[in-house]
Amino acid sequence: MAGHGYTKLDPAVERWNTMREAVYKHFRFNTRTARQSILGMVVFPVAVYALSSNQDMKWDWTGKRKTESLARVAPAPAAEDSD
């Protein structure tokens, strides 16, 4: 870090920085880190893909007025029940 000028060094911040810079040397997979890795690299991207592929081509925002439906395939008008 910058140790010159008017910067005052904090020993606790320096220890924390040193620990964070060397974390790759001591990293090991255990139950917690394996679960976090699987969630972050598999489950979350699959969920985002599933959501986006479900919603893709479902909505059309171009040139719509206030009373028009945003759905590409507009729902059938509600049938009024007249007796």
All heavy atoms as an XYZ file, in Angstrom:
663
protein
N       0.829     -1.183      0.000
C       0.000      0.000      0.000
C       0.871      1.242      0.000
O       2.077      1.180      0.111
C      -0.913     -0.002      1.210
C      -1.998     -1.054      1.128
S      -3.259     -0.877      2.373
C      -4.012      0.641      1.909
N       0.244      2.367     -0.065
C       0.969      3.630     -0.105
C       1.476      3.955      1.289
O       0.715      4.233      2.199
C       0.064      4.743     -0.621
N       2.775      3.926      1.464
C       3.360      4.225      2.752
C       4.131      5.518      2.730
O       5.063      5.693      3.499
N       3.784      6.397      1.868
C       4.503      7.660      1.748
C       3.516      8.820      1.800
O       2.320      8.630      1.702
C       5.292      7.685      0.437
C       4.434      7.495     -0.769
N       3.989      6.248     -1.156
C       3.919      8.379     -1.652
C       3.234      6.383     -2.244
N       3.169      7.657     -2.563
N       4.047      9.991      1.985
C       3.183     11.164      2.042
C       2.496     11.255      3.384
O       3.075     10.982      4.436
N       1.227     11.629      3.352
C       0.470     11.828      4.593
C      -0.333     10.599      4.998
O      -1.166     10.668      5.876
C      -0.472     13.018      4.433
C       0.278     14.320      4.246
C       0.356     14.910      2.991
C       0.910     14.921      5.314
C       1.047     16.089      2.814
C       1.612     16.103      5.142
C       1.675     16.682      3.888
O       2.356     17.841      3.722
N      -0.090      9.471      4.345
C      -0.835      8.252      4.645
C      -0.299      7.623      5.928
O       0.899      7.371      6.056
C      -0.708      7.232      3.498
O      -1.117      7.862      2.294
C      -1.569      6.019      3.752
N      -1.196      7.360      6.861
C      -0.803      6.720      8.105
C      -1.148      5.242      7.987
O      -2.292      4.878      7.696
C      -1.556      7.349      9.279
C      -1.128      6.822     10.619
C      -1.810      7.567     11.739
C      -1.369      7.033     13.067
N      -2.031      7.722     14.161
N      -0.175      4.372      8.204
C      -0.385      2.932      8.066
C      -1.033      2.370      9.326
O      -0.623      2.688     10.445
C       0.940      2.229      7.818
C       1.642      2.583      6.506
C       2.974      1.856      6.420
C       0.764      2.227      5.331
N      -2.023      1.522      9.129
C      -2.685      0.835     10.224
C      -2.191     -0.611     10.219
O      -2.382     -1.323      9.229
C      -4.198      0.881     10.031
C      -4.977      0.295     11.192
O      -4.344     -0.171     12.161
O      -6.219      0.309     11.121
N      -1.567     -1.077     11.291
C      -1.027     -2.432     11.303
C      -2.102     -3.508     11.113
O      -1.849     -4.533     10.474
C      -0.386     -2.568     12.685
C      -0.258     -1.200     13.211
C      -1.244     -0.347     12.503
N      -3.302     -3.285     11.613
C      -4.370     -4.275     11.452
C      -4.780     -4.391      9.992
O      -4.993     -5.496      9.480
C      -5.573     -3.894     12.309
N      -4.873     -3.268      9.289
C      -5.222     -3.291      7.871
C      -4.116     -3.953      7.073
O      -4.367     -4.725      6.145
C      -5.501     -1.857      7.365
C      -5.676     -1.833      5.865
C      -6.722     -1.296      8.053
N      -2.878     -3.688      7.417
C      -1.745     -4.296      6.724
C      -1.730     -5.812      6.920
O      -1.466     -6.562      5.985
C      -0.436     -3.680      7.204
C      -0.281     -2.228      6.830
C      -0.310     -2.006      5.331
O       0.280     -2.809      4.587
O      -0.937     -1.023      4.895
N      -2.003     -6.298      8.146
C      -2.084     -7.746      8.392
C      -3.210     -8.368      7.591
O      -3.071     -9.448      7.017
C      -2.313     -8.018      9.889
C      -1.071     -8.009     10.710
C      -1.289     -8.623     12.091
N      -2.523     -8.193     12.735
C      -2.659     -7.129     13.520
N      -1.617     -6.376     13.776
N      -3.810     -6.828     14.072
N      -4.357     -7.698      7.542
C      -5.503     -8.214      6.798
C      -5.170     -8.284      5.309
O      -5.486     -9.266      4.648
C      -6.722     -7.325      7.033
C      -7.949     -7.841      6.389
C      -8.773     -8.832      6.843
C      -8.512     -7.398      5.153
N      -9.804     -9.026      5.967
C      -9.668     -8.156      4.912
C      -8.147     -6.422      4.227
C     -10.463     -7.980      3.798
C      -8.944     -6.245      3.115
C     -10.082     -7.025      2.910
N      -4.538     -7.247      4.764
C      -4.146     -7.250      3.358
C      -3.169     -8.378      3.050
O      -3.283     -9.044      2.025
C      -3.519     -5.912      2.964
C      -4.564     -4.883      2.638
O      -5.687     -5.209      2.293
N      -4.179     -3.622      2.745
N      -2.214     -8.580      3.922
C      -1.243     -9.658      3.726
C      -1.935    -11.009      3.734
O      -1.634    -11.881      2.913
C      -0.164     -9.603      4.822
O       0.427     -8.309      4.813
C       0.899    -10.646      4.594
N      -2.883    -11.194      4.653
C      -3.617    -12.455      4.719
C      -4.436    -12.675      3.453
O      -4.455    -13.770      2.894
C      -4.541    -12.450      5.941
C      -5.237    -13.758      6.199
S      -7.020    -13.882      5.922
C      -7.686    -12.305      6.083
N      -5.105    -11.639      2.951
C      -5.933    -11.763      1.750
C      -5.087    -12.019      0.501
O      -5.512    -12.696     -0.413
C      -6.780    -10.498      1.542
C      -7.847    -10.298      2.577
C      -8.789    -11.455      2.688
N      -9.485    -11.702      1.438
C     -10.104    -12.819      1.113
N     -10.137    -13.804      1.958
N     -10.700    -12.950     -0.027
N      -3.885    -11.448      0.454
C      -3.020    -11.646     -0.696
C      -2.428    -13.051     -0.736
O      -2.053    -13.527     -1.806
C      -1.889    -10.616     -0.691
C      -2.371     -9.212     -0.991
C      -1.299     -8.168     -0.762
O      -0.167     -8.534     -0.363
O      -1.607     -6.982     -0.981
N      -2.357    -13.735      0.396
C      -1.750    -15.058      0.456
C      -2.778    -16.162      0.680
O      -2.401    -17.296      0.966
C      -0.712    -15.089      1.567
N      -4.064    -15.865      0.530
C      -5.089    -16.865      0.831
C      -5.028    -18.053     -0.131
O      -5.331    -19.184      0.237
C      -6.499    -16.224      0.843
C      -6.988    -15.925     -0.555
C      -7.494    -17.105      1.571
N      -4.587    -17.833     -1.364
C      -4.535    -18.929     -2.330
C      -3.494    -19.982     -1.935
O      -3.585    -21.140     -2.351
C      -4.228    -18.396     -3.732
C      -2.835    -17.879     -3.910
C      -1.826    -18.701     -4.388
C      -2.521    -16.562     -3.584
C      -0.534    -18.226     -4.552
C      -1.239    -16.081     -3.750
C      -0.252    -16.914     -4.231
O       1.009    -16.448     -4.386
N      -2.534    -19.608     -1.123
C      -1.511    -20.567     -0.704
C      -2.046    -21.565      0.325
O      -1.512    -22.661      0.458
C      -0.324    -19.825     -0.088
C       0.395    -18.930     -1.059
C       1.496    -18.177     -0.349
C       2.148    -17.170     -1.262
N       3.148    -16.356     -0.548
N      -3.085    -21.184      1.054
C      -3.588    -22.016      2.146
C      -5.001    -22.520      1.917
O      -5.587    -23.120      2.816
C      -3.550    -21.216      3.457
C      -2.220    -20.623      3.741
N      -1.136    -21.374      4.111
C      -1.765    -19.339      3.661
C      -0.086    -20.595      4.274
N      -0.445    -19.342      4.004
N      -5.552    -22.292      0.711
C      -6.943    -22.671      0.453
C      -7.060    -24.177      0.302
O      -6.254    -24.828     -0.359
C      -7.451    -21.996     -0.818
C      -8.849    -22.370     -1.167
C      -9.914    -21.794     -0.515
C      -9.111    -23.314     -2.152
C     -11.218    -22.134     -0.822
C     -10.401    -23.662     -2.470
C     -11.450    -23.073     -1.810
N      -8.121    -24.740      0.910
C      -8.450    -26.154      0.747
C      -9.956    -26.284      0.594
O     -10.727    -25.555      1.217
C      -8.027    -26.962      1.967
C      -6.555    -27.101      2.112
C      -6.231    -28.084      3.213
N      -4.791    -28.146      3.360
C      -4.189    -28.599      4.419
N      -4.887    -29.032      5.440
N      -2.879    -28.626      4.472
N     -10.354    -27.242     -0.242
C     -11.774    -27.525     -0.348
C     -12.209    -28.330      0.864
O     -11.604    -29.337      1.208
C     -12.088    -28.326     -1.616
C     -12.390    -27.467     -2.797
C     -11.503    -27.350     -3.839
C     -13.584    -26.774     -2.869
C     -11.766    -26.562     -4.919
C     -13.876    -25.977     -3.946
C     -12.961    -25.870     -4.982
N     -13.265    -27.867      1.500
C     -13.913    -28.630      2.545
C     -15.417    -28.572      2.246
O     -15.825    -28.109      1.178
C     -13.564    -28.096      3.940
C     -13.842    -26.619      4.083
O     -14.726    -26.087      3.427
N     -13.091    -25.955      4.949
N     -16.230    -29.020      3.139
C     -17.669    -29.071      2.883
C     -18.237    -27.694      2.588
O     -19.011    -27.521      1.646
C     -18.394    -29.678      4.100
O     -17.795    -30.939      4.408
C     -19.859    -29.884      3.811
N     -17.844    -26.714      3.366
C     -18.396    -25.374      3.196
C     -17.955    -24.743      1.873
O     -18.774    -24.200      1.129
C     -17.947    -24.499      4.363
C     -18.468    -23.095      4.266
C     -18.038    -22.277      5.465
N     -18.548    -20.937      5.348
C     -17.899    -19.868      5.721
N     -16.706    -19.991      6.258
N     -18.422    -18.682      5.584
N     -16.677    -24.807      1.568
C     -16.200    -24.180      0.339
C     -16.682    -24.930     -0.895
O     -16.925    -24.310     -1.936
C     -14.666    -24.082      0.326
O     -14.110    -25.380      0.500
C     -14.174    -23.145      1.407
N     -16.833    -26.241     -0.812
C     -17.362    -27.006     -1.949
C     -18.821    -26.620     -2.206
O     -19.222    -26.430     -3.357
C     -17.257    -28.493     -1.674
N     -19.598    -26.478     -1.141
C     -21.008    -26.089     -1.296
C     -21.113    -24.682     -1.895
O     -21.903    -24.444     -2.812
C     -21.712    -26.128      0.059
C     -23.181    -25.808     -0.035
C     -23.940    -25.886      1.292
N     -23.292    -26.618      2.339
C     -22.871    -26.081      3.493
N     -23.036    -24.803      3.729
N     -22.312    -26.821      4.416
N     -20.305    -23.754     -1.416
C     -20.323    -22.398     -1.952
C     -19.889    -22.372     -3.416
O     -20.454    -21.634     -4.228
C     -19.410    -21.493     -1.134
C     -19.957    -21.174      0.230
C     -18.974    -20.362      1.063
O     -17.790    -20.283      0.750
N     -19.480    -19.783      2.141
N     -18.908    -23.180     -3.765
C     -18.437    -23.227     -5.142
C     -19.503    -23.795     -6.074
O     -19.729    -23.269     -7.169
C     -17.172    -24.068     -5.250
O     -16.149    -23.504     -4.480
N     -20.153    -24.862     -5.653
C     -21.203    -25.465     -6.482
C     -22.373    -24.510     -6.641
O     -22.906    -24.342     -7.743
C     -21.646    -26.819     -5.890
C     -20.522    -27.837     -6.054
C     -22.917    -27.318     -6.549
C     -20.743    -29.126     -5.325
N     -22.775    -23.849     -5.561
C     -23.860    -22.882     -5.659
C     -23.500    -21.719     -6.570
O     -24.303    -21.288     -7.390
C     -24.235    -22.356     -4.271
C     -25.071    -23.273     -3.411
C     -25.209    -22.694     -2.008
C     -26.425    -23.501     -4.011
N     -22.292    -21.208     -6.436
C     -21.889    -20.043     -7.196
C     -21.568    -20.320     -8.653
O     -21.738    -19.455     -9.502
N     -21.093    -21.529     -8.958
C     -20.658    -21.812    -10.326
C     -21.603    -22.709    -11.102
O     -21.433    -22.855    -12.310
C     -19.270    -22.440    -10.297
C     -18.198    -21.473     -9.876
S     -16.563    -22.157    -10.031
C     -16.229    -22.639     -8.356
N     -22.576    -23.332    -10.423
C     -23.491    -24.230    -11.128
C     -24.943    -23.821    -10.897
O     -25.663    -23.506    -11.846
C     -23.278    -25.702    -10.687
C     -24.265    -26.606    -11.361
C     -21.858    -26.148    -10.990
N     -25.395    -23.822     -9.662
C     -26.814    -23.629     -9.360
C     -27.288    -22.233     -9.741
O     -28.315    -22.079    -10.419
C     -27.092    -23.917     -7.863
C     -28.529    -23.609     -7.511
C     -26.758    -25.359     -7.544
N     -26.570    -21.200     -9.345
C     -26.988    -19.829     -9.650
C     -27.015    -19.550    -11.154
O     -28.012    -19.027    -11.663
C     -26.101    -18.827     -8.910
C     -26.496    -17.404     -9.129
C     -27.643    -16.891     -8.559
C     -25.730    -16.579     -9.929
C     -28.027    -15.577     -8.764
C     -26.092    -15.268    -10.155
C     -27.248    -14.766     -9.564
N     -25.960    -19.897    -11.916
C     -26.043    -19.663    -13.363
C     -27.158    -20.460    -14.046
O     -27.803    -19.953    -14.969
C     -24.673    -20.097    -13.884
C     -23.767    -19.958    -12.723
C     -24.603    -20.287    -11.533
N     -27.403    -21.678    -13.602
C     -28.489    -22.474    -14.189
C     -29.832    -21.833    -13.880
O     -30.719    -21.774    -14.742
C     -28.424    -23.930    -13.679
C     -29.698    -24.691    -14.013
C     -27.223    -24.637    -14.277
N     -30.003    -21.306    -12.676
C     -31.258    -20.641    -12.325
C     -31.458    -19.368    -13.150
O     -32.568    -19.105    -13.624
C     -31.274    -20.305    -10.828
N     -30.405    -18.599    -13.339
C     -30.509    -17.388    -14.159
C     -30.830    -17.757    -15.599
O     -31.678    -17.127    -16.236
C     -29.206    -16.553    -14.066
C     -29.193    -15.452    -15.105
C     -29.055    -15.979    -12.682
N     -30.182    -18.790    -16.127
C     -30.457    -19.230    -17.504
C     -31.900    -19.712    -17.644
O     -32.573    -19.393    -18.623
C     -29.489    -20.337    -17.912
C     -29.809    -20.896    -19.264
C     -29.495    -20.189    -20.410
C     -30.460    -22.117    -19.402
C     -29.805    -20.682    -21.666
C     -30.772    -22.619    -20.645
C     -30.445    -21.900    -21.768
O     -30.757    -22.398    -22.997
N     -32.385    -20.494    -16.678
C     -33.756    -20.998    -16.748
C     -34.760    -19.861    -16.708
O     -35.728    -19.849    -17.478
C     -34.008    -21.977    -15.595
N     -34.535    -18.901    -15.843
C     -35.432    -17.751    -15.750
C     -35.407    -16.934    -17.032
O     -36.458    -16.561    -17.560
C     -35.051    -16.867    -14.559
C     -35.899    -15.625    -14.360
C     -37.311    -16.025    -13.960
C     -35.282    -14.724    -13.330
N     -34.221    -16.671    -17.555
C     -34.132    -15.848    -18.760
C     -34.673    -16.572    -19.984
O     -35.312    -15.961    -20.842
C     -32.693    -15.404    -19.001
O     -31.871    -16.528    -19.205
N     -34.451    -17.874    -20.092
C     -34.988    -18.591    -21.251
C     -36.505    -18.722    -21.156
O     -37.180    -18.793    -22.182
C     -34.341    -19.969    -21.384
O     -34.676    -20.772    -20.280
N     -37.040    -18.743    -19.947
C     -38.490    -18.788    -19.768
C     -39.128    -17.470    -20.201
O     -40.202    -17.461    -20.808
C     -38.821    -19.083    -18.304
C     -40.306    -19.168    -18.059
O     -41.108    -19.252    -18.979
N     -40.682    -19.147    -16.799
N     -38.461    -16.359    -19.904
C     -39.030    -15.044    -20.187
C     -38.655    -14.501    -21.568
O     -39.240    -13.517    -22.020
C     -38.574    -14.044    -19.123
C     -39.057    -14.385    -17.735
C     -40.570    -14.366    -17.619
O     -41.221    -13.477    -18.129
N     -41.110    -15.376    -16.969
N     -37.699    -15.134    -22.229
C     -37.246    -14.652    -23.532
C     -38.372    -14.779    -24.557
O     -39.088    -15.774    -24.597
C     -36.037    -15.465    -23.991
C     -35.430    -14.906    -25.249
O     -35.458    -13.672    -25.416
O     -34.909    -15.696    -26.060
N     -38.510    -13.785    -25.366
C     -39.518    -13.737    -26.427
C     -40.952    -13.777    -25.887
O     -41.875    -14.122    -26.605
C     -39.311    -14.869    -27.443
C     -37.955    -14.855    -28.110
S     -37.621    -13.350    -29.007
C     -38.690    -13.548    -30.401
N     -41.114    -13.462    -24.623
C     -42.451    -13.462    -24.028
C     -43.034    -12.054    -23.991
O     -44.240    -11.888    -24.053
C     -42.367    -14.026    -22.612
C     -43.679    -14.410    -22.009
C     -43.460    -15.125    -20.695
C     -44.734    -15.701    -20.158
N     -44.530    -16.408    -18.906
N     -42.171    -11.049    -23.914
C     -42.612     -9.676    -23.770
C     -42.131     -8.840    -24.948
O     -41.063     -9.059    -25.484
C     -42.079     -9.065    -22.477
C     -42.370     -9.919    -21.289
C     -41.491    -10.673    -20.596
C     -43.636    -10.127    -20.677
N     -42.121    -11.342    -19.590
C     -43.450    -11.029    -19.608
C     -44.918     -9.654    -20.911
C     -44.478    -11.445    -18.787
C     -45.946    -10.073    -20.090
C     -45.722    -10.949    -19.046
N     -42.931     -7.851    -25.337
C     -42.582     -6.951    -26.421
C     -42.864     -5.531    -25.958
O     -44.013     -5.134    -25.811
C     -43.412     -7.285    -27.664
C     -43.038     -6.431    -28.842
O     -41.921     -5.882    -28.839
O     -43.851     -6.319    -29.769
N     -41.790     -4.770    -25.722
C     -41.931     -3.423    -25.181
C     -41.990     -2.362    -26.261
O     -42.283     -1.209    -25.984
C     -40.751     -3.119    -24.255
C     -40.786     -3.903    -23.001
C     -40.412     -5.185    -22.823
C     -41.245     -3.455    -21.734
N     -40.594     -5.571    -21.531
C     -41.102     -4.516    -20.834
C     -41.754     -2.249    -21.264
C     -41.452     -4.412    -19.501
C     -42.092     -2.157    -19.932
C     -41.941     -3.227    -19.066
N     -41.690     -2.691    -27.496
C     -41.573     -1.673    -28.536
C     -42.939     -1.202    -29.005
O     -43.792     -1.991    -29.403
C     -40.787     -2.214    -29.734
O     -41.411     -3.395    -30.213
C     -39.366     -2.530    -29.332
N     -43.122      0.096    -28.971
C     -44.318      0.707    -29.536
C     -45.617      0.359    -28.838
O     -46.671      0.384    -29.471
N     -45.574      0.069    -27.565
C     -46.804     -0.279    -26.853
C     -47.407      0.965    -26.211
O     -46.707      1.837    -25.721
C     -46.531     -1.321    -25.764
C     -46.072     -2.647    -26.306
C     -47.150     -3.282    -27.136
C     -46.684     -4.634    -27.633
N     -47.688     -5.352    -28.339
N     -48.720      1.003    -26.240
C     -49.429      2.099    -25.582
C     -49.876      1.646    -24.203
O     -49.754      0.487    -23.825
C     -50.623      2.506    -26.437
C     -50.183      3.097    -27.749
C     -51.295      3.908    -28.364
N     -50.804      4.602    -29.539
C     -51.191      4.326    -30.763
N     -52.081      3.382    -30.986
N     -50.705      5.008    -31.770
N     -50.440      2.568    -23.467
C     -50.830      2.300    -22.085
C     -51.859      1.175    -21.985
O     -51.830      0.370    -21.064
C     -51.402      3.579    -21.480
C     -51.529      3.562    -19.993
C     -52.133      4.853    -19.522
C     -51.252      5.517    -18.525
N     -51.816      6.736    -17.991
N     -52.763      1.090    -22.928
C     -53.850      0.107    -22.833
C     -53.511     -1.214    -23.508
O     -54.272     -2.168    -23.387
C     -55.116      0.680    -23.499
O     -54.819      1.010    -24.854
C     -55.588      1.912    -22.750
N     -52.355     -1.303    -24.198
C     -52.001     -2.529    -24.908
C     -51.202     -3.473    -24.010
O     -50.450     -3.046    -23.140
C     -51.181     -2.192    -26.155
C     -51.959     -1.407    -27.179
C     -51.098     -1.009    -28.355
O     -49.868     -1.019    -28.253
O     -51.698     -0.674    -29.388
N     -51.350     -4.753    -24.268
C     -50.642     -5.765    -23.494
C     -49.177     -5.822    -23.922
O     -48.848     -5.663    -25.090
C     -51.290     -7.130    -23.727
O     -50.524     -8.139    -23.111
N     -48.298     -6.057    -22.964
C     -46.877     -6.193    -23.261
C     -46.534     -7.594    -23.764
O     -45.459     -7.805    -24.308
C     -46.036     -5.889    -22.020
C     -45.996     -4.425    -21.586
C     -45.231     -4.307    -20.284
C     -45.383     -3.567    -22.647
N     -47.417     -8.534    -23.572
C     -47.156     -9.902    -24.004
C     -47.130     -9.954    -25.529
O     -47.888     -9.289    -26.214
C     -48.227    -10.839    -23.469
N     -46.194    -10.749    -26.080
C     -46.120    -10.890    -27.540
C     -47.394    -11.525    -28.072
O     -47.894    -11.139    -29.113
C     -44.916    -11.738    -27.927
C     -43.635    -10.984    -27.845
C     -42.538    -11.716    -28.575
N     -41.265    -11.072    -28.343
C     -40.776    -10.112    -29.109
N     -41.447     -9.695    -30.139
N     -39.607     -9.578    -28.832
N     -47.884    -12.526    -27.389
C     -49.156    -13.145    -27.746
C     -50.165    -12.611    -26.746
O     -50.185    -13.012    -25.588
C     -49.074    -14.686    -27.669
C     -50.403    -15.302    -28.034
C     -47.962    -15.202    -28.562
N     -50.998    -11.702    -27.217
C     -51.954    -11.046    -26.323
C     -52.981    -12.063    -25.820
O     -53.439    -12.919    -26.576
C     -52.658     -9.919    -27.056
N     -53.333    -11.977    -24.553
C     -54.340    -12.885    -24.016
C     -55.705    -12.597    -24.638
O     -55.997    -11.479    -25.054
C     -54.343    -12.593    -22.514
C     -53.764    -11.231    -22.392
C     -52.827    -11.047    -23.541
N     -56.514    -13.630    -24.712
C     -57.857    -13.466    -25.270
C     -58.661    -12.539    -24.375
O     -58.520    -12.566    -23.152
C     -58.536    -14.821    -25.359
N     -59.470    -11.679    -24.971
C     -60.284    -10.776    -24.151
C     -61.234    -11.575    -23.275
O     -61.738    -12.622    -23.664
C     -61.026     -9.911    -25.161
C     -60.873    -10.593    -26.472
C     -59.693    -11.505    -26.385
N     -61.445    -11.057    -22.094
C     -62.336    -11.736    -21.155
C     -63.771    -11.707    -21.678
O     -64.272    -10.672    -22.087
C     -62.253    -11.061    -19.783
N     -64.381    -12.874    -21.676
C     -65.760    -12.965    -22.157
C     -66.688    -12.451    -21.055
O     -66.600    -12.881    -19.896
C     -66.098    -14.410    -22.482
N     -67.531    -11.518    -21.413
C     -68.473    -10.981    -20.440
C     -69.674    -11.906    -20.365
O     -70.208    -12.363    -21.365
C     -68.910     -9.576    -20.853
C     -67.766     -8.592    -20.813
C     -68.244     -7.204    -21.197
O     -69.467     -6.955    -21.181
O     -67.389     -6.394    -21.521
N     -70.064    -12.194    -19.157
C     -71.211    -13.086    -18.934
C     -72.475    -12.256    -18.893
O     -72.741    -11.546    -17.944
C     -71.003    -13.844    -17.601
C     -72.037    -14.940    -17.432
O     -72.608    -15.379    -18.446
O     -72.237    -15.357    -16.268
N     -73.251    -12.318    -19.975
C     -74.499    -11.540    -20.029
C     -75.678    -12.497    -20.015
O     -75.759    -13.412    -20.814
C     -74.531    -10.647    -21.256
O     -74.405    -11.434    -22.415
N     -76.565    -12.258    -19.102
C     -77.758    -13.118    -18.987
C     -78.958    -12.487    -19.585
O     -79.238    -11.391    -19.692
C     -78.073    -13.443    -17.515
C     -77.026    -14.397    -16.951
O     -76.493    -15.212    -17.719
O     -76.772    -14.318    -15.754
